[in-house]
Amino acid sequence: MNKLITVEVAYALPERQCILTIQMKSDSTIQMAIEQSGILAEFPDINLSAQSVGVFGKKKRLTDIIFDGDRIEIYRALTIDPKEARRQKAIRTKKK
């Protein structure tokens, strides 16, 4: 018997974030949850074949099974290398 579980699907841009709560069958995959959530219509720039996904910050595959309470996250590419961002921040702080 497939019971219903509740999961969240999250995606964020610098100017906007979206977290959708949905109910799914307990044997559903990450990809099925993303597709059912409607987030792909909300953010047409999401490309699941090129972007990584995860659950609570841990990378997962689209074929992984979801569990009750999971927060599925769709990751976007970094706009700047984290080392470069820290270097630029240090320069700005030093000038103050």
Phi and psi restraints in degrees (range 20) as a CNS / XPLOR table:
assign (resid 1 and name C) (resid 2 and name N)
       (resid 2 and name CA) (resid 2 and name C) 1.0 -93.2 20.0 2
assign (resid 2 and name N) (resid 2 and name CA)
       (resid 2 and name C) (resid 3 and name N) 1.0 109.7 20.0 2
assign (resid 2 and name C) (resid 3 and name N)
       (resid 3 and name CA) (resid 3 and name C) 1.0 -85.6 20.0 2
assign (resid 3 and name N) (resid 3 and name CA)
       (resid 3 and name C) (resid 4 and name N) 1.0 161.8 20.0 2
assign (resid 3 and name C) (resid 4 and name N)
       (resid 4 and name CA) (resid 4 and name C) 1.0 -86.0 20.0 2
assign (resid 4 and name N) (resid 4 and name CA)
       (resid 4 and name C) (resid 5 and name N) 1.0 138.5 20.0 2
assign (resid 4 and name C) (resid 5 and name N)
       (resid 5 and name CA) (resid 5 and name C) 1.0 -122.0 20.0 2
assign (resid 5 and name N) (resid 5 and name CA)
       (resid 5 and name C) (resid 6 and name N) 1.0 159.3 20.0 2
assign (resid 5 and name C) (resid 6 and name N)
       (resid 6 and name CA) (resid 6 and name C) 1.0 -109.8 20.0 2
assign (resid 6 and name N) (resid 6 and name CA)
       (resid 6 and name C) (resid 7 and name N) 1.0 129.6 20.0 2
assign (resid 6 and name C) (resid 7 and name N)
       (resid 7 and name CA) (resid 7 and name C) 1.0 -134.7 20.0 2
assign (resid 7 and name N) (resid 7 and name CA)
       (resid 7 and name C) (resid 8 and name N) 1.0 162.4 20.0 2
assign (resid 7 and name C) (resid 8 and name N)
       (resid 8 and name CA) (resid 8 and name C) 1.0 -113.9 20.0 2
assign (resid 8 and name N) (resid 8 and name CA)
       (resid 8 and name C) (resid 9 and name N) 1.0 147.1 20.0 2
assign (resid 8 and name C) (resid 9 and name N)
       (resid 9 and name CA) (resid 9 and name C) 1.0 -120.1 20.0 2
assign (resid 9 and name N) (resid 9 and name CA)
       (resid 9 and name C) (resid 10 and name N) 1.0 125.0 20.0 2
assign (resid 9 and name C) (resid 10 and name N)
       (resid 10 and name CA) (resid 10 and name C) 1.0 -125.0 20.0 2
assign (resid 10 and name N) (resid 10 and name CA)
       (resid 10 and name C) (resid 11 and name N) 1.0 143.0 20.0 2
assign (resid 10 and name C) (resid 11 and name N)
       (resid 11 and name CA) (resid 11 and name C) 1.0 -149.4 20.0 2
assign (resid 11 and name N) (resid 11 and name CA)
       (resid 11 and name C) (resid 12 and name N) 1.0 141.2 20.0 2
assign (resid 11 and name C) (resid 12 and name N)
       (resid 12 and name CA) (resid 12 and name C) 1.0 -138.2 20.0 2
assign (resid 12 and name N) (resid 12 and name CA)
       (resid 12 and name C) (resid 13 and name N) 1.0 139.8 20.0 2
assign (resid 12 and name C) (resid 13 and name N)
       (resid 13 and name CA) (resid 13 and name C) 1.0 -112.1 20.0 2
assign (resid 13 and name N) (resid 13 and name CA)
       (resid 13 and name C) (resid 14 and name N) 1.0 166.4 20.0 2
assign (resid 13 and name C) (resid 14 and name N)
       (resid 14 and name CA) (resid 14 and name C) 1.0 -55.8 20.0 2
assign (resid 14 and name N) (resid 14 and name CA)
       (resid 14 and name C) (resid 15 and name N) 1.0 -34.7 20.0 2
assign (resid 14 and name C) (resid 15 and name N)
       (resid 15 and name CA) (resid 15 and name C) 1.0 -100.4 20.0 2
assign (resid 15 and name N) (resid 15 and name CA)
       (resid 15 and name C) (resid 16 and name N) 1.0 -5.9 20.0 2
assign (resid 15 and name C) (resid 16 and name N)
       (resid 16 and name CA) (resid 16 and name C) 1.0 -159.6 20.0 2
assign (resid 16 and name N) (resid 16 and name CA)
       (resid 16 and name C) (resid 17 and name N) 1.0 140.5 20.0 2
assign (resid 16 and name C) (resid 17 and name N)
       (resid 17 and name CA) (resid 17 and name C) 1.0 -129.4 20.0 2
assign (resid 17 and name N) (resid 17 and name CA)
       (resid 17 and name C) (resid 18 and name N) 1.0 157.1 20.0 2
assign (resid 17 and name C) (resid 18 and name N)
       (resid 18 and name CA) (resid 18 and name C) 1.0 -142.7 20.0 2
assign (resid 18 and name N) (resid 18 and name CA)
       (resid 18 and name C) (resid 19 and name N) 1.0 127.5 20.0 2
assign (resid 18 and name C) (resid 19 and name N)
       (resid 19 and name CA) (resid 19 and name C) 1.0 -126.3 20.0 2
assign (resid 19 and name N) (resid 19 and name CA)
       (resid 19 and name C) (resid 20 and name N) 1.0 116.7 20.0 2
assign (resid 19 and name C) (resid 20 and name N)
       (resid 20 and name CA) (resid 20 and name C) 1.0 -110.1 20.0 2
assign (resid 20 and name N) (resid 20 and name CA)
       (resid 20 and name C) (resid 21 and name N) 1.0 133.5 20.0 2
assign (resid 20 and name C) (resid 21 and name N)
       (resid 21 and name CA) (resid 21 and name C) 1.0 -102.1 20.0 2
assign (resid 21 and name N) (resid 21 and name CA)
       (resid 21 and name C) (resid 22 and name N) 1.0 128.8 20.0 2
assign (resid 21 and name C) (resid 22 and name N)
       (resid 22 and name CA) (resid 22 and name C) 1.0 -136.5 20.0 2
assign (resid 22 and name N) (resid 22 and name CA)
       (resid 22 and name C) (resid 23 and name N) 1.0 163.6 20.0 2
assign (resid 22 and name C) (resid 23 and name N)
       (resid 23 and name CA) (resid 23 and name C) 1.0 -112.2 20.0 2
assign (resid 23 and name N) (resid 23 and name CA)
       (resid 23 and name C) (resid 24 and name N) 1.0 139.0 20.0 2
assign (resid 23 and name C) (resid 24 and name N)
       (resid 24 and name CA) (resid 24 and name C) 1.0 -137.7 20.0 2
assign (resid 24 and name N) (resid 24 and name CA)
       (resid 24 and name C) (resid 25 and name N) 1.0 163.5 20.0 2
assign (resid 24 and name C) (resid 25 and name N)
       (resid 25 and name CA) (resid 25 and name C) 1.0 -69.4 20.0 2
assign (resid 25 and name N) (resid 25 and name CA)
       (resid 25 and name C) (resid 26 and name N) 1.0 148.7 20.0 2
assign (resid 25 and name C) (resid 26 and name N)
       (resid 26 and name CA) (resid 26 and name C) 1.0 -65.0 20.0 2
assign (resid 26 and name N) (resid 26 and name CA)
       (resid 26 and name C) (resid 27 and name N) 1.0 -17.3 20.0 2
assign (resid 26 and name C) (resid 27 and name N)
       (resid 27 and name CA) (resid 27 and name C) 1.0 -100.5 20.0 2
assign (resid 27 and name N) (resid 27 and name CA)
       (resid 27 and name C) (resid 28 and name N) 1.0 19.7 20.0 2
assign (resid 27 and name C) (resid 28 and name N)
       (resid 28 and name CA) (resid 28 and name C) 1.0 -79.1 20.0 2
assign (resid 28 and name N) (resid 28 and name CA)
       (resid 28 and name C) (resid 29 and name N) 1.0 156.4 20.0 2
assign (resid 28 and name C) (resid 29 and name N)
       (resid 29 and name CA) (resid 29 and name C) 1.0 -98.6 20.0 2
assign (resid 29 and name N) (resid 29 and name CA)
       (resid 29 and name C) (resid 30 and name N) 1.0 168.7 20.0 2
assign (resid 29 and name C) (resid 30 and name N)
       (resid 30 and name CA) (resid 30 and name C) 1.0 -58.8 20.0 2
assign (resid 30 and name N) (resid 30 and name CA)
       (resid 30 and name C) (resid 31 and name N) 1.0 -45.1 20.0 2
assign (resid 30 and name C) (resid 31 and name N)
       (resid 31 and name CA) (resid 31 and name C) 1.0 -61.4 20.0 2
assign (resid 31 and name N) (resid 31 and name CA)
       (resid 31 and name C) (resid 32 and name N) 1.0 -41.9 20.0 2
assign (resid 31 and name C) (resid 32 and name N)
       (resid 32 and name CA) (resid 32 and name C) 1.0 -61.9 20.0 2
assign (resid 32 and name N) (resid 32 and name CA)
       (resid 32 and name C) (resid 33 and name N) 1.0 -40.6 20.0 2
assign (resid 32 and name C) (resid 33 and name N)
       (resid 33 and name CA) (resid 33 and name C) 1.0 -66.0 20.0 2
assign (resid 33 and name N) (resid 33 and name CA)
       (resid 33 and name C) (resid 34 and name N) 1.0 -42.5 20.0 2
assign (resid 33 and name C) (resid 34 and name N)
       (resid 34 and name CA) (resid 34 and name C) 1.0 -61.4 20.0 2
assign (resid 34 and name N) (resid 34 and name CA)
       (resid 34 and name C) (resid 35 and name N) 1.0 -46.2 20.0 2
assign (resid 34 and name C) (resid 35 and name N)
       (resid 35 and name CA) (resid 35 and name C) 1.0 -65.6 20.0 2
assign (resid 35 and name N) (resid 35 and name CA)
       (resid 35 and name C) (resid 36 and name N) 1.0 -41.8 20.0 2
assign (resid 35 and name C) (resid 36 and name N)
       (resid 36 and name CA) (resid 36 and name C) 1.0 -71.1 20.0 2
assign (resid 36 and name N) (resid 36 and name CA)
       (resid 36 and name C) (resid 37 and name N) 1.0 -26.1 20.0 2
assign (resid 36 and name C) (resid 37 and name N)
       (resid 37 and name CA) (resid 37 and name C) 1.0 -66.5 20.0 2
assign (resid 37 and name N) (resid 37 and name CA)
       (resid 37 and name C) (resid 38 and name N) 1.0 -26.1 20.0 2
assign (resid 37 and name C) (resid 38 and name N)
       (resid 38 and name CA) (resid 38 and name C) 1.0 86.9 20.0 2
assign (resid 38 and name N) (resid 38 and name CA)
       (resid 38 and name C) (resid 39 and name N) 1.0 4.1 20.0 2
assign (resid 38 and name C) (resid 39 and name N)
       (resid 39 and name CA) (resid 39 and name C) 1.0 -68.0 20.0 2
assign (resid 39 and name N) (resid 39 and name CA)
       (resid 39 and name C) (resid 40 and name N) 1.0 -26.4 20.0 2
assign (resid 39 and name C) (resid 40 and name N)
       (resid 40 and name CA) (resid 40 and name C) 1.0 -68.3 20.0 2
assign (resid 40 and name N) (resid 40 and name CA)
       (resid 40 and name C) (resid 41 and name N) 1.0 -30.8 20.0 2
assign (resid 40 and name C) (resid 41 and name N)
       (resid 41 and name CA) (resid 41 and name C) 1.0 -75.5 20.0 2
assign (resid 41 and name N) (resid 41 and name CA)
       (resid 41 and name C) (resid 42 and name N) 1.0 -33.4 20.0 2
assign (resid 41 and name C) (resid 42 and name N)
       (resid 42 and name CA) (resid 42 and name C) 1.0 -70.6 20.0 2
assign (resid 42 and name N) (resid 42 and name CA)
       (resid 42 and name C) (resid 43 and name N) 1.0 -35.3 20.0 2
assign (resid 42 and name C) (resid 43 and name N)
       (resid 43 and name CA) (resid 43 and name C) 1.0 -128.5 20.0 2
assign (resid 43 and name N) (resid 43 and name CA)
       (resid 43 and name C) (resid 44 and name N) 1.0 83.2 20.0 2
assign (resid 43 and name C) (resid 44 and name N)
       (resid 44 and name CA) (resid 44 and name C) 1.0 -65.4 20.0 2
assign (resid 44 and name N) (resid 44 and name CA)
       (resid 44 and name C) (resid 45 and name N) 1.0 -12.9 20.0 2
assign (resid 44 and name C) (resid 45 and name N)
       (resid 45 and name CA) (resid 45 and name C) 1.0 -78.0 20.0 2
assign (resid 45 and name N) (resid 45 and name CA)
       (resid 45 and name C) (resid 46 and name N) 1.0 -9.4 20.0 2
assign (resid 45 and name C) (resid 46 and name N)
       (resid 46 and name CA) (resid 46 and name C) 1.0 -66.9 20.0 2
assign (resid 46 and name N) (resid 46 and name CA)
       (resid 46 and name C) (resid 47 and name N) 1.0 130.5 20.0 2
assign (resid 46 and name C) (resid 47 and name N)
       (resid 47 and name CA) (resid 47 and name C) 1.0 -125.7 20.0 2
assign (resid 47 and name N) (resid 47 and name CA)
       (resid 47 and name C) (resid 48 and name N) 1.0 97.4 20.0 2
assign (resid 47 and name C) (resid 48 and name N)
       (resid 48 and name CA) (resid 48 and name C) 1.0 -63.9 20.0 2
assign (resid 48 and name N) (resid 48 and name CA)
       (resid 48 and name C) (resid 49 and name N) 1.0 -22.5 20.0 2
assign (resid 48 and name C) (resid 49 and name N)
       (resid 49 and name CA) (resid 49 and name C) 1.0 -78.1 20.0 2
assign (resid 49 and name N) (resid 49 and name CA)
       (resid 49 and name C) (resid 50 and name N) 1.0 -16.9 20.0 2
assign (resid 49 and name C) (resid 50 and name N)
       (resid 50 and name CA) (resid 50 and name C) 1.0 -111.7 20.0 2
assign (resid 50 and name N) (resid 50 and name CA)
       (resid 50 and name C) (resid 51 and name N) 1.0 -22.2 20.0 2
assign (resid 50 and name C) (resid 51 and name N)
       (resid 51 and name CA) (resid 51 and name C) 1.0 -101.0 20.0 2
assign (resid 51 and name N) (resid 51 and name CA)
       (resid 51 and name C) (resid 52 and name N) 1.0 149.7 20.0 2
assign (resid 51 and name C) (resid 52 and name N)
       (resid 52 and name CA) (resid 52 and name C) 1.0 -84.8 20.0 2
assign (resid 52 and name N) (resid 52 and name CA)
       (resid 52 and name C) (resid 53 and name N) 1.0 158.0 20.0 2
assign (resid 52 and name C) (resid 53 and name N)
       (resid 53 and name CA) (resid 53 and name C) 1.0 -130.4 20.0 2
assign (resid 53 and name N) (resid 53 and name CA)
       (resid 53 and name C) (resid 54 and name N) 1.0 161.6 20.0 2
assign (resid 53 and name C) (resid 54 and name N)
       (resid 54 and name CA) (resid 54 and name C) 1.0 -158.9 20.0 2
assign (resid 54 and name N) (resid 54 and name CA)
       (resid 54 and name C) (resid 55 and name N) 1.0 175.1 20.0 2
assign (resid 54 and name C) (resid 55 and name N)
       (resid 55 and name CA) (resid 55 and name C) 1.0 -127.6 20.0 2
assign (resid 55 and name N) (resid 55 and name CA)
       (resid 55 and name C) (resid 56 and name N) 1.0 119.3 20.0 2
assign (resid 55 and name C) (resid 56 and name N)
       (resid 56 and name CA) (resid 56 and name C) 1.0 50.4 20.0 2
assign (resid 56 and name N) (resid 56 and name CA)
       (resid 56 and name C) (resid 57 and name N) 1.0 45.4 20.0 2
assign (resid 56 and name C) (resid 57 and name N)
       (resid 57 and name CA) (resid 57 and name C) 1.0 82.9 20.0 2
assign (resid 57 and name N) (resid 57 and name CA)
       (resid 57 and name C) (resid 58 and name N) 1.0 1.1 20.0 2
assign (resid 57 and name C) (resid 58 and name N)
       (resid 58 and name CA) (resid 58 and name C) 1.0 -107.8 20.0 2
assign (resid 58 and name N) (resid 58 and name CA)
       (resid 58 and name C) (resid 59 and name N) 1.0 125.1 20.0 2
assign (resid 58 and name C) (resid 59 and name N)
       (resid 59 and name CA) (resid 59 and name C) 1.0 -60.5 20.0 2
assign (resid 59 and name N) (resid 59 and name CA)
       (resid 59 and name C) (resid 60 and name N) 1.0 138.6 20.0 2
assign (resid 59 and name C) (resid 60 and name N)
       (resid 60 and name CA) (resid 60 and name C) 1.0 -135.7 20.0 2
assign (resid 60 and name N) (resid 60 and name CA)
       (resid 60 and name C) (resid 61 and name N) 1.0 170.6 20.0 2
assign (resid 60 and name C) (resid 61 and name N)
       (resid 61 and name CA) (resid 61 and name C) 1.0 -97.2 20.0 2
assign (resid 61 and name N) (resid 61 and name CA)
       (resid 61 and name C) (resid 62 and name N) 1.0 155.8 20.0 2
assign (resid 61 and name C) (resid 62 and name N)
       (resid 62 and name CA) (resid 62 and name C) 1.0 -62.0 20.0 2
assign (resid 62 and name N) (resid 62 and name CA)
       (resid 62 and name C) (resid 63 and name N) 1.0 -24.2 20.0 2
assign (resid 62 and name C) (resid 63 and name N)
       (resid 63 and name CA) (resid 63 and name C) 1.0 -88.0 20.0 2
assign (resid 63 and name N) (resid 63 and name CA)
       (resid 63 and name C) (resid 64 and name N) 1.0 -3.3 20.0 2
assign (resid 63 and name C) (resid 64 and name N)
       (resid 64 and name CA) (resid 64 and name C) 1.0 -68.9 20.0 2
assign (resid 64 and name N) (resid 64 and name CA)
       (resid 64 and name C) (resid 65 and name N) 1.0 145.2 20.0 2
assign (resid 64 and name C) (resid 65 and name N)
       (resid 65 and name CA) (resid 65 and name C) 1.0 -77.0 20.0 2
assign (resid 65 and name N) (resid 65 and name CA)
       (resid 65 and name C) (resid 66 and name N) 1.0 142.3 20.0 2
assign (resid 65 and name C) (resid 66 and name N)
       (resid 66 and name CA) (resid 66 and name C) 1.0 -93.7 20.0 2
assign (resid 66 and name N) (resid 66 and name CA)
       (resid 66 and name C) (resid 67 and name N) 1.0 159.0 20.0 2
assign (resid 66 and name C) (resid 67 and name N)
       (resid 67 and name CA) (resid 67 and name C) 1.0 -127.7 20.0 2
assign (resid 67 and name N) (resid 67 and name CA)
       (resid 67 and name C) (resid 68 and name N) 1.0 157.5 20.0 2
assign (resid 67 and name C) (resid 68 and name N)
       (resid 68 and name CA) (resid 68 and name C) 1.0 -54.9 20.0 2
assign (resid 68 and name N) (resid 68 and name CA)
       (resid 68 and name C) (resid 69 and name N) 1.0 129.7 20.0 2
assign (resid 68 and name C) (resid 69 and name N)
       (resid 69 and name CA) (resid 69 and name C) 1.0 89.2 20.0 2
assign (resid 69 and name N) (resid 69 and name CA)
       (resid 69 and name C) (resid 70 and name N) 1.0 -4.1 20.0 2
assign (resid 69 and name C) (resid 70 and name N)
       (resid 70 and name CA) (resid 70 and name C) 1.0 -62.1 20.0 2
assign (resid 70 and name N) (resid 70 and name CA)
       (resid 70 and name C) (resid 71 and name N) 1.0 146.2 20.0 2
assign (resid 70 and name C) (resid 71 and name N)
       (resid 71 and name CA) (resid 71 and name C) 1.0 -114.6 20.0 2
assign (resid 71 and name N) (resid 71 and name CA)
       (resid 71 and name C) (resid 72 and name N) 1.0 109.2 20.0 2
assign (resid 71 and name C) (resid 72 and name N)
       (resid 72 and name CA) (resid 72 and name C) 1.0 -84.1 20.0 2
assign (resid 72 and name N) (resid 72 and name CA)
       (resid 72 and name C) (resid 73 and name N) 1.0 126.1 20.0 2
assign (resid 72 and name C) (resid 73 and name N)
       (resid 73 and name CA) (resid 73 and name C) 1.0 -115.1 20.0 2
assign (resid 73 and name N) (resid 73 and name CA)
       (resid 73 and name C) (resid 74 and name N) 1.0 134.6 20.0 2
assign (resid 73 and name C) (resid 74 and name N)
       (resid 74 and name CA) (resid 74 and name C) 1.0 -103.5 20.0 2
assign (resid 74 and name N) (resid 74 and name CA)
       (resid 74 and name C) (resid 75 and name N) 1.0 119.8 20.0 2
assign (resid 74 and name C) (resid 75 and name N)
       (resid 75 and name CA) (resid 75 and name C) 1.0 -94.3 20.0 2
assign (resid 75 and name N) (resid 75 and name CA)
       (resid 75 and name C) (resid 76 and name N) 1.0 142.2 20.0 2
assign (resid 75 and name C) (resid 76 and name N)
       (resid 76 and name CA) (resid 76 and name C) 1.0 -107.5 20.0 2
assign (resid 76 and name N) (resid 76 and name CA)
       (resid 76 and name C) (resid 77 and name N) 1.0 163.0 20.0 2
assign (resid 76 and name C) (resid 77 and name N)
       (resid 77 and name CA) (resid 77 and name C) 1.0 -65.9 20.0 2
assign (resid 77 and name N) (resid 77 and name CA)
       (resid 77 and name C) (resid 78 and name N) 1.0 145.4 20.0 2
assign (resid 77 and name C) (resid 78 and name N)
       (resid 78 and name CA) (resid 78 and name C) 1.0 -68.7 20.0 2
assign (resid 78 and name N) (resid 78 and name CA)
       (resid 78 and name C) (resid 79 and name N) 1.0 141.1 20.0 2
assign (resid 78 and name C) (resid 79 and name N)
       (resid 79 and name CA) (resid 79 and name C) 1.0 -86.9 20.0 2
assign (resid 79 and name N) (resid 79 and name CA)
       (resid 79 and name C) (resid 80 and name N) 1.0 -19.6 20.0 2
assign (resid 79 and name C) (resid 80 and name N)
       (resid 80 and name CA) (resid 80 and name C) 1.0 -148.3 20.0 2
assign (resid 80 and name N) (resid 80 and name CA)
       (resid 80 and name C) (resid 81 and name N) 1.0 144.6 20.0 2
assign (resid 80 and name C) (resid 81 and name N)
       (resid 81 and name CA) (resid 81 and name C) 1.0 -62.6 20.0 2
assign (resid 81 and name N) (resid 81 and name CA)
       (resid 81 and name C) (resid 82 and name N) 1.0 132.3 20.0 2
assign (resid 81 and name C) (resid 82 and name N)
       (resid 82 and name CA) (resid 82 and name C) 1.0 -56.1 20.0 2
assign (resid 82 and name N) (resid 82 and name CA)
       (resid 82 and name C) (resid 83 and name N) 1.0 -34.9 20.0 2
assign (resid 82 and name C) (resid 83 and name N)
       (resid 83 and name CA) (resid 83 and name C) 1.0 -65.1 20.0 2
assign (resid 83 and name N) (resid 83 and name CA)
       (resid 83 and name C) (resid 84 and name N) 1.0 -41.8 20.0 2
assign (resid 83 and name C) (resid 84 and name N)
       (resid 84 and name CA) (resid 84 and name C) 1.0 -65.5 20.0 2
assign (resid 84 and name N) (resid 84 and name CA)
       (resid 84 and name C) (resid 85 and name N) 1.0 -40.1 20.0 2
assign (resid 84 and name C) (resid 85 and name N)
       (resid 85 and name CA) (resid 85 and name C) 1.0 -61.4 20.0 2
assign (resid 85 and name N) (resid 85 and name CA)
       (resid 85 and name C) (resid 86 and name N) 1.0 -43.2 20.0 2
assign (resid 85 and name C) (resid 86 and name N)
       (resid 86 and name CA) (resid 86 and name C) 1.0 -65.6 20.0 2
assign (resid 86 and name N) (resid 86 and name CA)
       (resid 86 and name C) (resid 87 and name N) 1.0 -38.7 20.0 2
assign (resid 86 and name C) (resid 87 and name N)
       (resid 87 and name CA) (resid 87 and name C) 1.0 -63.4 20.0 2
assign (resid 87 and name N) (resid 87 and name CA)
       (resid 87 and name C) (resid 88 and name N) 1.0 -45.0 20.0 2
assign (resid 87 and name C) (resid 88 and name N)
       (resid 88 and name CA) (resid 88 and name C) 1.0 -64.7 20.0 2
assign (resid 88 and name N) (resid 88 and name CA)
       (resid 88 and name C) (resid 89 and name N) 1.0 -38.2 20.0 2
assign (resid 88 and name C) (resid 89 and name N)
       (resid 89 and name CA) (resid 89 and name C) 1.0 -65.1 20.0 2
assign (resid 89 and name N) (resid 89 and name CA)
       (resid 89 and name C) (resid 90 and name N) 1.0 -40.5 20.0 2
assign (resid 89 and name C) (resid 90 and name N)
       (resid 90 and name CA) (resid 90 and name C) 1.0 -63.6 20.0 2
assign (resid 90 and name N) (resid 90 and name CA)
       (resid 90 and name C) (resid 91 and name N) 1.0 -38.6 20.0 2
assign (resid 90 and name C) (resid 91 and name N)
       (resid 91 and name CA) (resid 91 and name C) 1.0 -65.4 20.0 2
assign (resid 91 and name N) (resid 91 and name CA)
       (resid 91 and name C) (resid 92 and name N) 1.0 -45.0 20.0 2
assign (resid 91 and name C) (resid 92 and name N)
       (resid 92 and name CA) (resid 92 and name C) 1.0 -62.7 20.0 2
assign (resid 92 and name N) (resid 92 and name CA)
       (resid 92 and name C) (resid 93 and name N) 1.0 -40.9 20.0 2
assign (resid 92 and name C) (resid 93 and name N)
       (resid 93 and name CA) (resid 93 and name C) 1.0 -66.4 20.0 2
assign (resid 93 and name N) (resid 93 and name CA)
       (resid 93 and name C) (resid 94 and name N) 1.0 -39.0 20.0 2
assign (resid 93 and name C) (resid 94 and name N)
       (resid 94 and name CA) (resid 94 and name C) 1.0 -64.5 20.0 2
assign (resid 94 and name N) (resid 94 and name CA)
       (resid 94 and name C) (resid 95 and name N) 1.0 -34.5 20.0 2
assign (resid 94 and name C) (resid 95 and name N)
       (resid 95 and name CA) (resid 95 and name C) 1.0 -71.1 20.0 2
assign (resid 95 and name N) (resid 95 and name CA)
       (resid 95 and name C) (resid 96 and name N) 1.0 -21.3 20.0 2
